């Protein structure tokens, strides 16, 4: 089942987004020219790599012209890049990084005939929509593998910033692990950067020194954490893409994006004049996120548990359903309660068993 374009959008956002829909759609008689902007290198085997795989799929599927820009910081520089490509005739811009949202909104106001798609934000404009997928479902599945493989009951997580998307993944991974062993804890080290290999290696080593025998990460590239874990003889679950080759002995499984189909649908809707501003979201059931291959240390019992839970998610089961308790003992969700999407996408809590602070 495919997720509709307006899978979620508050009424005020829908009204605002609808104002310019007809004008924007009418502006695209010609074939779209699509620009992608990445906060890091497309060779990171992570977030930017996954986004670029989506770009390549758009080129292949639709025959449109695309360009990409790497290592663009989340500040006024990204606005300059957007304006430059617009002046070169590009009329669809994928602003892929979390911190690009406000700059994209600024530029969107100046160029109402250009369509912007932002990765994971929660603000709209008549010519700006957002796209993302519930990779936390896959993080939960990876957490099952981590919980089953851990001998110490101590997990470690290297993360960049305590934003809602990061908290979702840490919480989901921990809950998955606790479904195997309720006593499991996850210690988080924040690096303060989406891409800083030195800090990522330091964080990974700190976690291992503290007893963690399985690591994961939410930084742009999984390579450093995977290689550090492999060198130290501990296990790892990946994020963004299949990085198993960097940890052939300790790799368990990974949570990966699959952007090609979704991005193709977005650009095709621009091409045929049906594009509308909204929050476009997908799940495991839509094939927008997926598990990577398993490594050699995942027990058969864990694989069976993962397969059953994956089937449940694809059948419509909710991840964020009670009972869920916060790290301080506060009841987040009572038995059977479901967390609304607006609160999922603005998540500011950590679940019981996570050792970290949210600044």
C-alpha positions as CSV (number, residue, x, y, z in Angstrom):
1,X,0.0,0.0,0.0
2,X,1.5,3.3,-1.0
3,X,1.4,6.3,1.3
4,X,-0.6,9.2,-0.1
5,X,1.1,12.6,-0.6
6,X,-1.0,14.1,2.2
7,X,-0.3,11.2,4.6
8,X,-0.2,13.9,7.3
9,X,-0.5,17.7,7.2
10,X,-2.2,19.9,9.8
11,X,-5.2,21.9,8.5
12,X,-3.4,25.3,8.7
13,X,-0.4,23.8,6.7
14,X,-2.8,22.4,4.1
15,X,-4.5,25.7,3.6
16,X,-1.1,27.5,3.2
17,X,0.2,24.8,0.9
18,X,-2.9,24.9,-1.3
19,X,-2.6,28.6,-2.1
20,X,0.0,28.2,-4.8
21,X,-0.6,24.7,-6.0
22,X,-2.2,25.6,-9.3
23,X,0.3,28.3,-10.1
24,X,3.3,26.0,-9.3
25,X,1.9,23.1,-11.3
26,X,1.2,25.3,-14.3
27,X,4.8,26.4,-14.4
28,X,6.1,22.9,-15.4
29,X,5.3,22.5,-19.0
30,X,9.0,21.6,-19.6
31,X,10.8,18.6,-18.3
32,X,12.0,19.1,-14.7
33,X,15.7,19.9,-14.1
34,X,16.5,18.6,-10.6
35,X,19.2,19.7,-8.2
36,X,20.3,17.8,-5.1
37,X,22.2,19.4,-2.2
38,X,24.1,17.3,0.4
39,X,25.6,18.3,3.7
40,X,28.4,15.7,3.2
41,X,30.1,13.7,0.5
42,X,28.1,11.2,-1.6
43,X,30.8,8.6,-1.0
44,X,30.1,8.4,2.8
45,X,28.2,5.1,2.5
46,X,25.6,6.8,4.7
47,X,23.0,9.5,4.5
48,X,24.4,11.4,1.5
49,X,25.2,8.2,-0.3
50,X,21.6,7.0,0.1
51,X,20.3,10.3,-1.2
52,X,22.5,10.2,-4.2
53,X,21.4,6.7,-5.0
54,X,17.9,8.2,-5.2
55,X,19.1,10.8,-7.6
56,X,20.7,8.2,-9.8
57,X,17.4,6.3,-9.8
58,X,15.5,9.5,-10.9
59,X,17.9,9.9,-13.8
60,X,17.5,6.3,-14.9
61,X,13.7,6.1,-14.4
62,X,12.7,9.5,-15.9
63,X,15.6,10.6,-18.1
64,X,15.7,14.0,-16.4
65,X,18.8,16.2,-15.9
66,X,20.2,16.3,-12.4
67,X,23.1,17.9,-10.6
68,X,24.4,17.5,-7.1
69,X,26.4,19.6,-4.7
70,X,28.4,18.0,-1.8
71,X,29.6,19.3,1.6
72,X,27.3,22.3,1.7
73,X,27.0,23.6,5.3
74,X,23.6,24.2,7.0
75,X,23.8,28.0,6.9
76,X,23.6,30.9,4.4
77,X,25.9,29.0,2.0
78,X,23.1,26.6,1.1
79,X,20.9,29.5,0.1
80,X,23.5,30.8,-2.3
81,X,23.8,27.3,-3.8
82,X,20.0,27.2,-4.3
83,X,19.9,30.6,-6.0
84,X,22.8,29.7,-8.2
85,X,21.1,26.5,-9.6
86,X,17.8,28.3,-10.0
87,X,19.5,31.0,-12.1
88,X,20.9,28.1,-14.2
89,X,17.4,26.9,-14.9
90,X,16.9,24.2,-12.4
91,X,13.3,24.1,-11.1
92,X,13.2,21.2,-8.6
93,X,15.5,21.2,-5.6
94,X,16.0,18.4,-3.1
95,X,17.3,20.1,0.1
96,X,18.3,16.8,1.8
97,X,19.8,17.8,5.2
98,X,17.8,18.6,8.4
99,X,19.3,22.0,8.8
100,X,18.4,23.1,5.2
101,X,14.7,23.6,6.0
102,X,14.7,27.3,7.0
103,X,17.1,28.3,4.2
104,X,14.9,26.5,1.7
105,X,11.8,28.3,3.0
106,X,13.6,31.6,2.6
107,X,14.6,30.8,-1.0
108,X,11.2,29.3,-1.8
109,X,9.5,32.7,-1.0
110,X,11.7,34.4,-3.6
111,X,11.1,31.8,-6.3
112,X,7.5,30.7,-6.2
113,X,7.7,28.8,-9.5
114,X,10.5,26.5,-8.2
115,X,9.6,23.3,-6.2
116,X,11.5,22.4,-3.1
117,X,11.5,19.1,-1.3
118,X,13.1,19.0,2.1
119,X,14.3,15.8,3.8
120,X,12.4,15.2,7.1
121,X,11.3,18.7,8.0
122,X,7.9,19.7,9.4
123,X,7.2,23.1,7.8
124,X,5.5,23.8,4.4
125,X,5.2,26.5,1.8
126,X,3.0,26.6,-1.3
127,X,6.1,25.4,-3.3
128,X,7.9,23.4,-0.6
129,X,7.0,20.0,0.6
130,X,8.9,17.4,2.8
131,X,9.7,13.8,2.3
132,X,10.9,11.1,4.7
133,X,10.4,7.5,5.8
134,X,9.9,5.8,9.1
135,X,13.3,4.2,9.3
136,X,12.7,3.9,13.1
137,X,10.7,0.7,12.2
138,X,13.9,-0.8,10.8
139,X,15.9,0.5,13.7
140,X,13.6,-1.5,16.0
141,X,14.3,-4.6,13.9
142,X,18.1,-4.0,14.1
143,X,17.7,-3.5,17.8
144,X,16.3,-7.0,18.1
145,X,19.6,-8.3,16.5
146,X,21.6,-6.2,18.8
147,X,19.8,-7.4,21.9
148,X,20.1,-11.0,20.9
149,X,23.8,-10.7,20.2
150,X,24.9,-8.7,23.2
151,X,26.5,-10.6,26.1
152,X,27.1,-7.6,28.4
153,X,23.6,-6.1,28.1
154,X,25.3,-2.8,27.4
155,X,24.8,-1.2,24.0
156,X,26.4,2.0,22.6
157,X,25.1,4.6,20.2
158,X,27.1,7.3,18.5
159,X,24.9,10.2,17.5
160,X,25.4,13.7,16.1
161,X,22.6,15.9,17.5
162,X,19.6,15.2,19.8
163,X,17.0,16.1,17.2
164,X,13.7,14.3,16.9
165,X,14.8,12.0,14.1
166,X,17.8,10.9,16.1
167,X,15.9,10.4,19.3
168,X,13.4,8.2,17.4
169,X,16.1,5.9,16.2
170,X,17.9,5.6,19.5
171,X,14.6,4.9,21.2
172,X,13.4,2.4,18.6
173,X,16.7,0.6,18.6
174,X,16.7,0.3,22.4
175,X,13.1,-0.9,22.5
176,X,13.9,-3.6,19.9
177,X,16.8,-4.7,22.0
178,X,14.7,-4.7,25.2
179,X,12.1,-6.9,23.5
180,X,14.8,-9.6,23.7
181,X,16.3,-8.6,27.1
182,X,14.4,-6.0,29.1
183,X,17.5,-5.2,31.2
184,X,19.5,-3.8,28.2
185,X,20.7,-0.3,28.4
186,X,21.9,2.0,25.6
187,X,24.6,4.7,26.3
188,X,24.7,7.5,23.9
189,X,27.6,9.8,23.0
190,X,26.8,13.0,21.1
191,X,29.5,14.1,18.7
192,X,27.9,17.5,17.8
193,X,28.6,17.0,14.1
194,X,27.0,15.0,11.3
195,X,30.4,14.1,10.0
196,X,33.5,14.1,12.2
197,X,35.4,10.8,11.9
198,X,37.8,11.7,14.8
199,X,35.0,12.4,17.2
200,X,33.1,9.3,16.0
201,X,36.1,7.0,16.6
202,X,36.6,8.6,20.0
203,X,33.0,8.1,20.9
204,X,33.0,4.5,19.7
205,X,36.1,3.7,21.8
206,X,34.6,5.4,24.9
207,X,31.5,3.3,24.6
208,X,33.5,0.1,24.1
209,X,35.7,0.9,27.1
210,X,32.5,1.3,29.1
211,X,31.4,-2.3,28.3
212,X,29.3,-1.9,25.2
213,X,29.6,-4.9,23.0
214,X,27.2,-3.8,20.2
215,X,27.4,-0.3,18.7
216,X,25.2,1.7,16.3
217,X,25.1,5.2,15.1
218,X,23.2,8.2,13.7
219,X,25.8,10.2,11.9
220,X,26.0,10.8,8.2
221,X,28.4,8.0,7.5
222,X,28.6,4.7,9.3
223,X,32.1,3.8,8.2
224,X,34.1,5.1,11.2
225,X,32.0,3.5,13.8
226,X,31.8,0.2,11.9
227,X,35.6,0.1,11.4
228,X,36.3,1.0,15.1
229,X,33.9,-1.7,16.3
230,X,35.5,-4.3,14.0
231,X,39.0,-3.3,15.2
232,X,38.0,-3.6,18.8
233,X,36.2,-6.9,18.3
234,X,32.7,-5.8,19.1
235,X,29.5,-6.0,17.0
236,X,27.7,-3.2,15.1
237,X,24.4,-2.5,13.4
238,X,24.5,0.0,10.6
239,X,22.5,3.0,9.4
240,X,21.7,4.6,6.1
241,X,23.1,2.0,3.8
242,X,24.8,-1.4,3.7
243,X,28.2,-0.9,5.2
244,X,28.8,-4.6,6.0
245,X,32.1,-4.7,4.1
246,X,33.6,-2.3,6.7
247,X,32.9,-4.8,9.5
248,X,32.8,-8.3,8.0
249,X,33.1,-10.1,11.3
250,X,31.1,-7.9,13.6
251,X,28.3,-6.7,11.3
252,X,24.8,-7.8,12.5
253,X,22.4,-5.9,10.2
254,X,21.6,-2.4,9.1
255,X,18.7,0.0,8.6
256,X,18.9,1.5,5.1
257,X,17.0,4.0,3.0
258,X,15.6,3.2,-0.4
259,X,14.9,6.6,-1.9
260,X,14.7,5.8,-5.7
261,X,11.0,4.9,-5.9
262,X,9.9,7.8,-3.8
263,X,12.0,10.4,-5.5
264,X,10.9,9.2,-8.9
265,X,7.3,9.6,-7.8
266,X,8.0,13.1,-6.6
267,X,9.7,14.3,-9.8
268,X,7.1,12.5,-12.0
269,X,4.3,14.4,-10.1
270,X,6.1,17.7,-11.0
271,X,6.5,16.6,-14.6
272,X,2.8,15.7,-15.0
273,X,1.5,18.7,-13.0
274,X,0.0,16.8,-10.1
275,X,2.6,17.9,-7.5
276,X,1.2,19.3,-4.3
277,X,2.9,20.6,-1.1
278,X,2.6,18.3,1.8
279,X,4.4,15.9,4.2
280,X,5.2,12.8,2.1
281,X,6.0,9.9,4.4
282,X,6.6,6.2,3.8
283,X,7.2,3.0,5.8
284,X,8.6,-0.5,5.5
285,X,5.4,-1.4,3.8
286,X,6.2,1.1,1.0
287,X,9.7,-0.2,0.5
288,X,11.2,3.3,1.2
289,X,13.3,1.8,4.1
290,X,14.7,-1.7,4.4
291,X,16.9,-4.1,6.3
292,X,20.3,-4.9,4.9
293,X,21.7,-8.4,4.8
294,X,22.5,-10.1,8.1
295,X,26.0,-10.8,9.4
296,X,27.3,-14.1,10.7
297,X,26.6,-13.4,14.4
298,X,22.8,-13.0,14.3
299,X,21.2,-16.0,15.9
300,X,18.5,-17.9,14.0
301,X,16.0,-17.2,16.7
302,X,16.6,-13.5,16.4
303,X,16.1,-13.6,12.6
304,X,12.8,-15.3,13.1
305,X,11.7,-12.7,15.7
306,X,12.8,-9.9,13.3
307,X,10.9,-11.5,10.4
308,X,7.7,-11.7,12.5
309,X,8.0,-8.1,13.6
310,X,8.8,-6.9,10.1
311,X,5.7,-8.7,8.8
312,X,3.6,-7.0,11.6
313,X,5.0,-3.5,10.7
314,X,4.2,-4.1,7.0
315,X,0.7,-5.2,8.1
316,X,0.1,-1.9,9.8
317,X,1.3,-2.5,13.4
318,X,2.3,0.7,15.2
319,X,5.8,1.1,16.6
320,X,5.0,3.9,19.0
321,X,2.3,2.2,21.0
322,X,2.1,1.9,24.8
323,X,3.2,1.0,27.3
324,X,6.3,3.2,26.9
325,X,8.1,4.7,29.8
326,X,10.6,7.6,29.7
327,X,14.1,7.3,31.0
328,X,13.1,9.1,34.2
329,X,10.2,6.8,34.8
330,X,7.5,9.0,33.4
331,X,4.7,7.2,31.6
332,X,5.0,8.3,27.9
333,X,2.2,6.1,26.6
334,X,-0.3,4.0,28.6
335,X,-1.1,0.5,27.4
336,X,-2.7,0.6,24.0
337,X,-2.1,4.4,23.5
338,X,-0.6,5.4,20.1
339,X,1.7,8.3,19.7
340,X,0.3,10.8,17.1
341,X,2.5,11.5,14.1
342,X,3.0,15.2,15.1
343,X,4.5,14.1,18.4
344,X,6.6,11.4,16.8
345,X,8.1,13.9,14.4
346,X,8.8,16.3,17.3
347,X,10.0,13.6,19.7
348,X,11.9,15.1,22.7
349,X,12.1,12.2,25.1
350,X,14.3,9.1,25.6
351,X,12.9,5.8,26.7
352,X,13.8,3.9,29.9
353,X,17.2,2.3,29.6
354,X,18.8,5.0,27.5
355,X,21.7,6.7,29.3
356,X,22.0,10.2,27.8
357,X,20.9,13.7,28.1
358,X,18.9,15.8,25.7
359,X,20.3,19.3,25.6
